[in-house]
């Protein structure tokens, strides 16, 4: 083992940089890359991944909260930051203080941004959001969006910077709804761009890789930057490199006879003489309870099944009747080992969820150690 921690999330910043460069190279000629680093860089470490993304060609960074914008601006002075989420009045002050650009979709919030910006001696840049079908934040009525665009353009206290939307089914290749949303946004965005000279942006990672027509003036890529496949398949098929590797170690090896059980509820019992390894990682670290009796781990490149219930701080692994595993050996629960790999997509399928949730769910008590 090359770290003293019981669990370590190793983050390959070179992979983040290369993924960003790969995405930037795939863009239409006039489109720019905005990298989404919200939720602690999808669990990978926000500030370090932001730096790597900029090195890979990102021209803007996007977050969801004012606190994220504040932390990012404290570490990075130069790149523009876009806050995509809803903000309370106190959060608005924090976001404006960080010099962030803001999403707006209601006249009342536009007024609040203008007033608070003027009070701080700032002229905030705002991006009007059109809900073209996601059904979350944003104005649904195109006429109301046009009205809000005109208000923002006429208000000298703010600068109208963009019009944006978000796709609901870009990661579902057979869904026609993606094309419907793209058409709605294009019909509204094209004349708005001519009239106001603003920036249009709509594409997430899936849309960026799926359709050049969605690139417009900027794309907002998140999951693909970290080497996770936006379609839930093999990242390599999209030219992406997973950036996270999570390892623990064998803390103990115990001999089991037939009928001996491991874990809460005795949900696994040995069918034969075997050895069981105890690995100090659990759902308190983000290794989900639902992986018990379903997932594998890698030790020196060999697969071993996780047996019994995942507890808060430990899992148990069936090492077989004649184990070639010793106490202290590294255990990989996510990432490569000896030519084999456990992918976030693999764990997501076992849990019937998405790869985003696997990395975002790694808890704060797991240190992220960045390396290239």
Steps between C-alpha positions, in 0.01 A plus 500: 500500500623850416282702740425485869123549464257214547325609181638727229342649189781550254418763236697513176507866403674419173194295404275797584717723284502254210123446520449877490728528198315213329167675552636839391637344182158348420321835503371694205739768379360793698388318814677530836532246781351569842590232756254426781680452833201501734460243780874507571581426138253209494682367804850536353609829662369830366799733501762252380274374221413858401868576449545184293194582290629848425833350395300274268322788329205602718417869474235512773413305815145425615369424848160458662533704821630829630727320744664311215555826312651659811741210556598487134565872475712486813731254325481624140496868409468493124237267348138612477268306730136430420254416779221288353284443808237687699627753755353646817565869572803431723636254244456760229729737687763224530478411130524863391790552736676213322448680169286216369270512201146397590208316350169688516144399401266733689467878484506527880833322520641708214407814696663359814820425309503851353435669835753302699758531227461878495532509879830312471620717214474212254330445166409129512498290186177300473388201293125463445383140533236351272333183622475324165381175659707407804221616731727643768633855528433732209214683332285275280314765300710620204319835503588548866861408424512760223358757741762416761775523241380847402485612864853376564631662183340837591615498863837676517564350844555154349665359190302246298754228433310191396191293434512138613305181552560142616413171329294230670582201277830574326640179653220290346598453133159369398303785657353749249441750781862615474436617145178671610682696769782587263252636247314705761819653629632574152179672395518730801878535516589587142308830487605582858864458407459732200312760701710509814835347407474256789647153542283190449576187701303180545714185474603284793759222456258263327373763257855616426600150390166426335432798275711788367173689444472538879836672543385856415748745659596296807449156652483417872675167557509332838500123528712435191778725631554249781512207259150373571293398201192725467315213333576254781718277284873461454681837531770381258244487219471880531875546539472576872730398784355439848680728745416339836645192663389402852709264708504355850691201640459158656484568874452138607456149360274256686441131449134398449339160520175392330209702645715778648351841421634847433329834562177632641197279457709194401409562136794289384621170635797299383407191300845347543828554678626839387681813609341842534682829475384802701540829311452830687265679263123531530197712434644768729758544226245488220535130416131430472321245717325354196833364371510229766476150344510662154826679429862390461826660606845467340805378689818477292281493189282209614128530566355405838130524593372730772304275736260590776350835587704815438532676835591861572873439523575150366428248230586130487642324196508127422864418427443130431621185678868553417548875491803660340418824683677635806412763757605843377441441129328772302131455417357696208125563509492744206752523220780286358717229653725255317339544159142477626266786589190565709323790332254744652261382231534141629407601853218719371344208316512286814323776693260593216623858506737722296876537506469861624360374830790262555771768506285777648411265785858451621489660844714790626690273739669336201803713406537591133866474406574658165780371285596482133 
